[in-house]
């Protein structure tokens, strides 16, 4: 099981965390990975200046609504 955690704190929310979550939900469904990927939200990860903070199995990434598809392909779909 791959665990993706997206920060939904105020700073990341302003930078597009809601759009990132929605796109990840759609990508998980499109790739039929619902049984292999767990998507969760959390509050501040302490790296607010780095954009929408996302972890995949405890590895940190800075994701934007514009690069979420590339992020998903490289860091999630390739490992599922």
C-alpha positions, 0 to 999 in steps of 0.5 A: 500500500502506497500512502500519499499524505497532502497538507491541507493547512492554510499555507498549502491550501492557498497554494492549491492543495484542494486542487492537488487532492482532487487531481490525485483522487481522479488519477488514482481512480483513472489508474485503478489504484484505489486498492493500492494507494491510500490518500490522506490529509494532514495539517502543517508539515512545517515546510510551508515555503515549499508549496503544497507539501506532499509525502509518499511513504514518508518521502517529502515532495513539493507539488503544485496543481500544474505538476501533479500529473507528472508527480503521480506518474513518477512517484506513485503509478511507477511504484504501484 
